[in-house]
Amino acid sequence: MKKLIFVLFLCFSTMVSATDNVLDDGDLVRISVYGNPDLTTEAKVAASGMLNFPLIGEIRVGGLSAPETEQLIASRLIQEGYLRQAQVNVIVLQSANQQVSILGQVMKPGKYSIESGAKTLFDFIALSGGVSAKGSSEITILRMGETPPKRIAVNIDQLFLKSSVDIIKRTNIQMVAGDIIYVPEAPVFYVLGEANRPGVYRYKPNMTVAQAIAAGGGVSNRGTDRGLEIDRRDEHGQLRKFSASLATEILADDVITVKERLF
């Protein structure tokens, strides 16, 4: 019996805590008045803390709890003679404090609400329209709610191509309010000179010069795979040129130059 009372007490405490959360700027709320469907309103709390409600105009709700907002609107409707009695209901549809930010190379970067139904890393990537063509498979999560902020790295390519279903499920991290998901631009390399398709290509670890040139369409009829050169920046940011063979391993941002045949 004591255990049951304790559990009920915890549940009641949780409910009280939830209703005591105050409204803040950016919160999306739905306000309804029993028996008056024409007064039903969905609106965001402005940065000033104000909210526009039919008949009574702007009211300051920032810093008030949902029950306090209900009482305020009801009293205003009665005091100003619009209703004899008013039963007002305020529901927070989207809380600005319950959002996850998605930055970088996704189709629709921005802030997304946990209350929208999205819960996990993959949910929020899907909400943002997915990783763009320029996006990297290396995704970083910053958990800002911890001190110091925790950094979590996830490699999407390795996860989906090389992992079991159980590992994928475990890696589909539950997001919490304040998390930041960052998708950087994918690393690239450059193929210049006498390649069939010189240009910029997506870099993958452990790539060789041969694979890089193949990505550029191979050596053209005018080119040669002898005397290959790579331009690479050192730890000081200085550009260095060195000779390479087809077996040389390249790094991100390398510039591979295919020379023209002499005869």
SERO-4910 file (N, C-alpha, C, O; in steps of 0.05 Angstrom, whole numbers):
BEGIN
 pado doro    nc1    nc2    nc3   cac1   cac2   cac3    cc1    cc2    cc3    oc1    oc2    oc3
  Met    A     17    -24      0      0      0      0     17     25      0     12     44    -14
  Lys    A     39     25     17     57     48     18     70     53     -9     73     76    -17
  Lys    A     77     31    -23     90     33    -49     71     46    -69     79     64    -84
  Leu    A     45     38    -67     25     49    -85     21     79    -80     20     95    -99
  Ile    A     20     87    -55     17    115    -48     41    131    -58     38    153    -68
  Phe    A     66    119    -54     90    133    -63     90    137    -93     97    159   -103
  Val    A     82    117   -109     81    119   -138     60    140   -146     66    156   -164
  Leu    A     37    140   -133     17    160   -139     27    188   -133     21    207   -148
  Phe    A     41    191   -111     53    217   -104     73    226   -125     73    250   -132
  Leu    A     89    208   -135    109    215   -156     94    224   -181    102    243   -194
  Cys    A     73    209   -189     58    216   -213     46    244   -210     47    260   -228
  Phe    A     34    249   -186     21    275   -181     42    297   -182     37    319   -192
  Ser    A     66    292   -170     87    312   -170     96    318   -198    101    341   -205
  Thr    A     98    298   -215    105    302   -243     85    319   -258     92    336   -273
  Met    A     59    313   -252     38    328   -265     39    358   -257     36    376   -273
  Val    A     43    362   -231     45    390   -221     68    404   -233     66    427   -241
  Ser    A     91    390   -235    115    402   -247    110    410   -276    119    431   -285
  Ala    A     96    392   -290     91    397   -319     73    422   -323     77    438   -341
  Thr    A     52    424   -305     34    447   -308     46    473   -299     37    494   -306
  Asp    A     67    471   -282     79    495   -271    100    507   -290    110    529   -285
  Asn    A    107    493   -312    125    504   -331    114    530   -342     90    531   -350
  Val    A    130    551   -343    119    577   -352    122    580   -383    139    567   -395
  Leu    A    105    597   -394    106    602   -423    129    621   -428    135    639   -413
  Asp    A    142    616   -451    165    632   -459    162    640   -488    146    629   -502
  Asp    A    179    660   -496    177    669   -524    184    647   -543    203    632   -539
  Gly    A    168    644   -564    171    623   -583    153    599   -578    151    582   -596
  Asp    A    141    597   -555    123    575   -549     98    578   -567     86    599   -569
  Leu    A     90    555   -578     65    554   -594     43    543   -576     45    520   -566
  Val    A     21    558   -573      0    549   -555    -27    548   -570    -31    563   -589
  Arg    A    -45    531   -560    -72    530   -570    -90    538   -546    -89    525   -525
  Ile    A   -107    558   -550   -125    568   -530   -154    563   -539   -161    572   -561
  Ser    A   -170    550   -523   -198    545   -530   -215    554   -506   -207    552   -483
  Val    A   -240    562   -513   -259    570   -492   -283    552   -496   -296    551   -517
  Tyr    A   -290    538   -474   -312    518   -476   -338    532   -485   -346    553   -474
  Gly    A   -351    520   -506   -376    530   -516   -372    553   -536   -392    564   -546
  Asn    A   -347    561   -541   -342    583   -560   -320    576   -579   -298    586   -577
  Pro    A   -326    558   -598   -306    548   -617   -293    570   -634   -271    568   -643
  Asp    A   -308    592   -638   -297    614   -654   -274    629   -640   -259    644   -653
  Leu    A   -271    624   -614   -249    637   -600   -223    620   -599   -203    628   -589
  Thr    A   -225    595   -609   -202    578   -609   -179    591   -625   -183    599   -648
  Thr    A   -156    592   -613   -133    607   -625   -107    591   -622   -102    579   -601
  Glu    A    -92    590   -643    -64    579   -642    -45    602   -648    -48    615   -669
  Ala    A    -27    607   -630     -8    630   -634     18    625   -619     19    609   -600
  Lys    A     38    639   -628     64    638   -614     67    662   -595     58    684   -601
  Val    A     80    656   -573     86    677   -554    108    694   -566    129    684   -573
  Ala    A    104    720   -567    124    738   -579    147    742   -560    146    734   -536
  Ala    A    169    753   -571    193    757   -555    188    776   -531    201    775   -511
  Ser    A    167    793   -535    160    811   -513    143    798   -492    137    810   -471
  Gly    A    135    772   -496    119    758   -477     89    761   -482     72    751   -468
  Met    A     82    776   -504     54    782   -510     42    761   -528     56    748   -544
  Leu    A     16    759   -526      1    740   -544    -25    754   -551    -38    767   -534
  Asn    A    -33    752   -576    -57    765   -586    -81    745   -584    -79    724   -596
  Phe    A   -102    753   -570   -125    735   -567   -150    750   -576   -153    774   -570
  Pro    A   -169    736   -590   -193    750   -600   -208    764   -578   -209    756   -555
  Leu    A   -220    786   -585   -237    803   -567   -221    820   -548   -225    845   -546
  Ile    A   -202    808   -533   -188    823   -513   -161    834   -522   -148    849   -508
  Gly    A   -152    826   -546   -128    837   -557   -103    825   -545   -102    802   -537
  Glu    A    -81    841   -542    -56    832   -532    -56    828   -502    -66    845   -487
  Ile    A    -46    805   -493    -43    800   -465    -15    790   -459     -3    776   -476
  Arg    A     -5    796   -436     22    787   -429     21    760   -415     10    757   -393
  Val    A     32    739   -429     31    712   -418     59    701   -412     62    681   -398
  Gly    A     80    715   -421    107    706   -416    113    706   -387    108    725   -372
  Gly    A    122    683   -377    128    679   -348    105    668   -333    108    662   -309
  Leu    A     81    665   -346     58    653   -333     57    623   -339     65    615   -361
  Ser    A     46    607   -321     41    579   -327     16    577   -343      1    596   -346
  Ala    A     10    553   -354    -14    549   -370    -39    554   -353    -57    568   -362
  Pro    A    -41    544   -328    -64    550   -312    -68    580   -306    -90    590   -306
  Glu    A    -45    593   -301    -47    622   -296    -57    637   -321    -72    657   -318
  Thr    A    -48    628   -344    -57    640   -369    -87    635   -373   -101    653   -382
  Glu    A    -96    612   -366   -125    605   -368   -141    624   -351   -162    635   -359
  Gln    A   -132    628   -326   -146    646   -308   -146    675   -317   -167    688   -315
  Leu    A   -123    684   -328   -121    711   -338   -141    716   -361   -155    736   -360
  Ile    A   -142    698   -381   -159    702   -404   -188    700   -395   -205    716   -404
  Ala    A   -195    681   -378   -222    678   -368   -232    703   -354   -254    713   -359
  Ser    A   -215    714   -336   -223    738   -321   -226    762   -340   -244    779   -336
  Arg    A   -209    765   -360   -211    787   -379   -237    785   -396   -250    805   -400
  Leu    A   -243    761   -404   -268    757   -420   -293    764   -404   -312    775   -414
  Ile    A   -292    758   -378   -315    763   -360   -315    793   -353   -336    806   -355
  Gln    A   -292    804   -345   -291    832   -336   -299    851   -359   -312    872   -353
  Glu    A   -291    845   -384   -297    863   -406   -324    857   -419   -331    869   -439
  Gly    A   -340    839   -406   -368    836   -413   -373    818   -438   -395    818   -448
  Tyr    A   -353    803   -446   -357    786   -470   -371    760   -462   -387    749   -478
  Leu    A   -366    749   -439   -378    724   -430   -386    727   -400   -373    742   -385
  Arg    A   -407    713   -392   -415    713   -364   -397    694   -348   -390    700   -325
  Gln    A   -390    672   -360   -371    654   -348   -354    642   -370   -363    639   -393
  Ala    A   -329    636   -363   -310    626   -384   -293    604   -373   -280    606   -352
  Gln    A   -294    582   -388   -276    559   -381   -255    558   -403   -260    548   -425
  Val    A   -231    566   -397   -209    569   -416   -190    545   -413   -184    537   -391
  Asn    A   -180    535   -436   -161    513   -436   -137    522   -452   -140    530   -475
  Val    A   -113    520   -441    -88    527   -454    -70    502   -457    -64    490   -437
  Ile    A    -63    495   -482    -45    473   -487    -20    482   -501    -22    496   -521
  Val    A      3    475   -491     28    482   -504     33    461   -526     39    438   -520
  Leu    A     31    470   -551     35    452   -574     65    448   -579     74    426   -587
  Gln    A     80    469   -575    109    467   -581    123    486   -563    118    511   -563
  Ser    A    142    475   -547    156    492   -528    183    499   -540    198    482   -550
  Ala    A    190    525   -538    216    534   -548    239    521   -532    262    520   -541
  Asn    A    233    513   -507    253    501   -490    257    471   -495    275    459   -484
  Gln    A    240    460   -513    241    431   -519    249    427   -548    235    413   -563
  Gln    A    271    440   -556    278    439   -584    307    428   -588    324    430   -570
  Val    A    311    417   -612    337    407   -620    345    423   -645    329    427   -663
  Ser    A    370    433   -645    380    448   -668    395    430   -688    410    413   -679
  Ile    A    389    433   -714    404    419   -734    418    439   -752    405    455   -765
  Leu    A    444    438   -752    460    458   -767    477    445   -788    482    420   -788
  Gly    A    486    461   -807    505    451   -827    491    441   -852    472    452   -861
  Gln    A    502    420   -864    494    411   -890    470    392   -890    473    368   -896
  Val    A    447    403   -882    422    389   -885    404    406   -903    410    429   -907
  Met    A    382    394   -913    365    409   -931    351    432   -918    347    453   -930
  Lys    A    342    428   -893    327    450   -879    339    453   -851    326    444   -831
  Pro    A    361    466   -848    372    471   -821    354    488   -804    339    505   -815
  Gly    A    354    484   -778    337    500   -761    332    487   -734    347    468   -727
  Lys    A    312    496   -720    305    485   -694    279    468   -697    260    477   -710
  Tyr    A    279    445   -686    257    427   -688    248    417   -660    265    413   -642
  Ser    A    222    415   -656    212    409   -630    212    379   -624    205    363   -641
  Ile    A    220    372   -600    218    344   -591    188    337   -589    181    313   -593
  Glu    A    171    356   -583    143    350   -580    129    345   -607    105    338   -607
  Ser    A    143    349   -629    131    344   -656    129    314   -661    117    306   -681
  Gly    A    139    297   -643    139    268   -648    167    258   -653    172    234   -650
  Ala    A    185    275   -661    213    267   -666    227    262   -639    224    279   -621
  Lys    A    241    240   -637    254    233   -612    284    227   -616    300    234   -599
  Thr    A    291    215   -638    318    205   -642    334    220   -663    323    237   -677
  Leu    A    359    215   -664    377    227   -684    366    224   -712    364    244   -727
  Phe    A    358    200   -720    348    195   -747    322    210   -752    317    219   -774
  Asp    A    305    212   -731    280    227   -734    286    256   -742    273    267   -760
  Phe    A    305    269   -728    310    297   -732    324    301   -759    320    322   -772
  Ile    A    341    283   -767    354    285   -794    332    283   -815    333    298   -835
  Ala    A    313    266   -811    290    263   -830    274    289   -831    266    298   -852
  Leu    A    268    300   -807    253    325   -806    267    348   -821    253    365   -832
  Ser    A    293    348   -820    308    370   -833    311    365   -863    325    381   -877
  Gly    A    299    344   -874    300    339   -903    323    321   -910    327    316   -934
  Gly    A    339    312   -891    362    294   -897    387    309   -902    387    334   -906
  Val    A    409    294   -902    436    306   -907    437    314   -937    429    299   -954
  Ser    A    447    338   -942    449    348   -969    472    334   -985    487    319   -973
  Ala    A    473    339  -1011    494    327  -1027    522    334  -1018    541    319  -1023
  Lys    A    525    358  -1006    551    366   -996    557    357   -968    579    361   -958
  Gly    A    538    344   -955    541    337   -927    559    313   -923    561    295   -939
  Ser    A    572    313   -900    590    292   -892    575    269   -879    553    274   -869
  Ser    A    586    245   -879    574    223   -865    582    224   -835    571    209   -819
  Glu    A    601    241   -828    609    245   -801    592    266   -787    595    290   -793
  Ile    A    574    257   -770    556    275   -756    564    279   -727    571    259   -714
  Thr    A    563    303   -717    570    309   -689    546    318   -674    531    335   -683
  Ile    A    542    307   -650    520    316   -632    534    330   -608    551    318   -596
  Leu    A    525    354   -603    534    368   -579    511    368   -558    490    379   -563
  Arg    A    516    355   -536    496    354   -514    502    377   -495    517    375   -476
  Met    A    488    400   -500    493    424   -486    483    424   -458    491    441   -441
  Gly    A    465    406   -451    454    405   -424    473    393   -404    468    395   -380
  Glu    A    496    382   -413    516    371   -394    538    391   -390    544    408   -407
  Thr    A    552    388   -367    575    406   -361    600    390   -356    601    374   -337
  Pro    A    621    392   -373    620    408   -398    603    394   -419    597    370   -416
  Pro    A    596    408   -440    580    396   -462    593    371   -472    618    370   -477
  Lys    A    577    350   -477    587    325   -486    586    324   -517    567    333   -529
  Arg    A    608    313   -529    609    311   -558    606    281   -566    621    264   -556
  Ile    A    587    276   -584    582    249   -593    585    248   -624    573    264   -638
  Ala    A    602    230   -634    607    228   -663    593    203   -674    594    181   -662
  Val    A    580    206   -696    566    184   -710    574    184   -739    571    205   -753
  Asn    A    583    162   -750    590    159   -778    567    144   -791    564    120   -788
  Ile    A    550    158   -806    526    146   -818    533    124   -838    520    103   -838
  Asp    A    553    129   -855    560    109   -875    569     83   -862    559     62   -869
  Gln    A    587     85   -843    596     60   -830    574     47   -815    572     22   -814
  Leu    A    556     63   -803    534     52   -787    516     35   -805    509     13   -798
  Phe    A    507     46   -827    487     33   -843    499     11   -862    485     -8   -868
  Leu    A    524     15   -870    535     -3   -889    550    -27   -876    552    -48   -888
  Lys    A    558    -23   -851    575    -43   -839    565    -53   -812    577    -71   -800
  Ser    A    543    -43   -802    534    -50   -775    508    -67   -776    493    -67   -796
  Ser    A    504    -82   -755    481    -99   -752    457    -81   -745    460    -58   -737
  Val    A    433    -93   -748    408    -78   -741    409    -70   -712    400    -48   -705
  Asp    A    419    -87   -694    420    -81   -665    438    -56   -660    431    -39   -644
  Ile    A    461    -56   -674    479    -33   -670    466     -7   -680    469     14   -668
  Ile    A    452     -9   -703    439     15   -714    418     25   -695    416     49   -690
  Lys    A    403      7   -683    382     15   -663    395     29   -639    385     49   -629
  Arg    A    418     17   -630    431     29   -606    443     56   -612    445     73   -594
  Thr    A    452     60   -637    465     85   -645    445    107   -651    452    130   -653
  Asn    A    419     99   -655    398    119   -661    392    134   -635    372    128   -621
  Ile    A    409    153   -628    410    165   -602    385    181   -596    374    196   -613
  Gln    A    375    178   -572    352    194   -562    361    223   -558    380    228   -543
  Met    A    348    242   -571    355    270   -568    342    282   -544    320    273   -536
  Val    A    355    301   -532    344    315   -509    344    345   -515    359    355   -532
  Ala    A    327    360   -501    325    389   -506    352    402   -504    367    398   -485
  Gly    A    357    420   -523    383    434   -524    405    421   -540    425    434   -544
  Asp    A    400    396   -549    421    383   -565    425    398   -592    406    410   -603
  Ile    A    449    397   -602    456    409   -628    467    386   -646    486    373   -638
  Ile    A    455    382   -669    464    363   -688    478    379   -710    466    397   -723
  Tyr    A    504    372   -715    519    387   -735    529    368   -757    542    348   -752
  Val    A    521    375   -782    530    359   -805    550    376   -821    541    395   -835
  Pro    A    576    371   -819    595    388   -834    595    382   -864    583    363   -873
  Glu    A    608    399   -878    612    394   -907    631    371   -911    651    368   -897
  Ala    A    624    354   -930    641    330   -935    669    338   -944    671    356   -960
  Pro    A    689    324   -935    716    329   -945    719    322   -975    705    304   -984
  Val    A    735    337   -989    738    332  -1018    767    331  -1026    785    337  -1010
  Phe    A    772    323  -1051    798    325  -1063    794    336  -1092    772    336  -1102
  Tyr    A    816    344  -1104    815    356  -1131    832    341  -1150    855    333  -1144
  Val    A    821    337  -1174    837    325  -1196    839    345  -1218    819    355  -1229
  Leu    A    864    353  -1225    869    373  -1245    886    362  -1268    897    340  -1266
  Gly    A    888    378  -1289    905    370  -1311    892    351  -1331    868    354  -1337
  Glu    A    907    331  -1340    898    314  -1362    883    290  -1352    890    267  -1358
  Ala    A    861    296  -1338    841    275  -1331    817    279  -1349    813    301  -1359
  Asn    A    802    258  -1353    778    260  -1370    757    279  -1358    743    293  -1373
  Arg    A    755    279  -1332    735    296  -1319    748    310  -1295    742    303  -1272
  Pro    A    766    329  -1300    778    343  -1277    757    358  -1261    738    368  -1272
  Gly    A    761    358  -1235    741    372  -1218    745    365  -1188    766    356  -1180
  Val    A    723    369  -1173    723    365  -1144    707    340  -1138    686    335  -1149
  Tyr    A    718    323  -1121    706    297  -1115    706    292  -1085    723    302  -1070
  Arg    A    687    276  -1077    683    269  -1048    706    251  -1039    711    230  -1051
  Tyr    A    718    258  -1017    740    243  -1006    730    221   -988    711    224   -973
  Lys    A    743    198   -989    739    176   -971    765    167   -959    785    166   -974
  Pro    A    766    160   -934    791    151   -922    804    128   -937    791    111   -948
  Asn    A    831    128   -937    847    107   -949    847    107   -979    854     87   -992
  Met    A    837    128   -992    837    129  -1021    866    132  -1031    882    145  -1019
  Thr    A    871    120  -1054    897    123  -1067    895    142  -1091    873    150  -1099
  Val    A    918    150  -1102    919    167  -1125    904    154  -1148    890    167  -1163
  Ala    A    908    128  -1151    895    113  -1173    864    115  -1171    851    120  -1191
  Gln    A    854    113  -1146    825    115  -1143    815    144  -1147    793    148  -1158
  Ala    A    832    163  -1139    825    191  -1144    823    197  -1173    804    210  -1182
  Ile    A    842    188  -1189    842    193  -1218    819    179  -1231    807    189  -1250
  Ala    A    813    154  -1221    790    140  -1232    764    155  -1227    747    155  -1244
  Ala    A    762    168  -1204    738    184  -1199    736    207  -1219    714    216  -1226
  Gly    A    759    217  -1228    760    238  -1248    759    228  -1277    765    242  -1295
  Gly    A    750    203  -1280    746    192  -1307    771    180  -1319    771    172  -1342
  Gly    A    793    178  -1303    817    166  -1313    834    186  -1328    827    209  -1333
  Val    A    858    176  -1336    877    193  -1351    867    197  -1380    859    177  -1392
  Ser    A    867    221  -1389    858    227  -1417    879    216  -1437    901    208  -1430
  Asn    A    871    217  -1463    889    208  -1484    915    225  -1485    935    216  -1495
  Arg    A    913    250  -1475    936    267  -1476    953    265  -1451    975    277  -1449
  Gly    A    943    251  -1431    957    251  -1405    973    226  -1401    974    208  -1417
  Thr    A    987    225  -1378   1004    203  -1370   1002    199  -1340    998    218  -1325
  Asp    A   1004    174  -1331   1003    169  -1302   1031    170  -1290   1035    162  -1267
  Arg    A   1051    179  -1306   1078    184  -1296   1081    213  -1287   1067    231  -1297
  Gly    A   1099    217  -1269   1104    245  -1259   1081    258  -1245   1077    282  -1246
  Leu    A   1064    242  -1232   1041    252  -1218   1050    270  -1194   1070    264  -1182
  Glu    A   1035    291  -1189   1042    309  -1167   1017    314  -1149    994    314  -1158
  Ile    A   1023    318  -1124   1002    325  -1104   1010    352  -1091   1033    355  -1081
  Asp    A    991    370  -1090    994    394  -1074    979    390  -1048    955    383  -1048
  Arg    A    993    394  -1025    981    388   -999    990    410   -979   1013    418   -979
  Arg    A    971    418   -962    979    438   -942    990    424   -917    979    403   -908
  Asp    A   1012    434   -906   1024    423   -882   1010    433   -857    990    447   -859
  Glu    A   1020    425   -834   1007    433   -809   1007    463   -804    992    473   -787
  His    A   1024    478   -819   1024    507   -817   1007    521   -838   1007    546   -839
  Gly    A    994    505   -854    977    517   -875    992    523   -901    980    535   -919
  Gln    A   1018    517   -902   1033    522   -926   1029    500   -947   1029    477   -940
  Leu    A   1026    509   -972   1022    490   -994   1048    477  -1002   1067    492  -1009
  Arg    A   1049    451  -1002   1073    436  -1010   1067    418  -1033   1046    406  -1035
  Lys    A   1086    416  -1052   1083    399  -1075   1103    376  -1073   1126    379  -1066
  Phe    A   1093    351  -1078   1111    328  -1078   1101    308  -1099   1078    307  -1107
  Ser    A   1120    292  -1107   1115    271  -1127   1099    248  -1115   1101    243  -1091
  Ala    A   1083    235  -1132   1066    213  -1122   1065    192  -1143   1070    196  -1167
  Ser    A   1058    168  -1134   1053    145  -1152   1023    138  -1150   1009    149  -1134
  Leu    A   1015    119  -1166    987    111  -1166    979     99  -1139    955     99  -1131
  Ala    A    999     88  -1125    993     75  -1099    994     94  -1075    987     86  -1053
  Thr    A   1001    119  -1080   1003    138  -1058    976    143  -1046    956    148  -1061
  Glu    A    974    143  -1019    948    149  -1006    944    179  -1004    963    194   -997
  Ile    A    920    188  -1011    915    216  -1011    901    224   -985    892    208   -970
  Leu    A    900    251   -980    886    262   -957    865    281   -967    865    290   -990
  Ala    A    846    288   -949    826    308   -956    839    334   -964    859    342   -952
  Asp    A    828    347   -984    837    373   -995    862    371  -1013    873    391  -1022
  Asp    A    872    347  -1017    895    343  -1036    887    351  -1064    864    348  -1073
  Val    A    907    362  -1078    903    369  -1107    922    351  -1123    946    353  -1121
  Ile    A    910    333  -1139    925    314  -1155    926    325  -1183    906    330  -1195
  Thr    A    950    328  -1194    954    338  -1221    964    316  -1239    985    304  -1234
  Val    A    949    312  -1261    957    292  -1282    971    308  -1304    959    326  -1316
  Lys    A    996    301  -1310   1011    316  -1330   1005    307  -1358    995    285  -1363
  Glu    A   1012    325  -1377   1009    318  -1405   1032    301  -1415   1055    305  -1406
  Arg    A   1027    282  -1433   1048    266  -1444   1067    283  -1461   1057    301  -1475
  Leu    A   1092    278  -1460   1111    293  -1476   1112    284  -1504   1119    299  -1522
  Phe    A   1106    258  -1509   1106    248  -1537   1087    224  -1539   1084    212  -1560
***
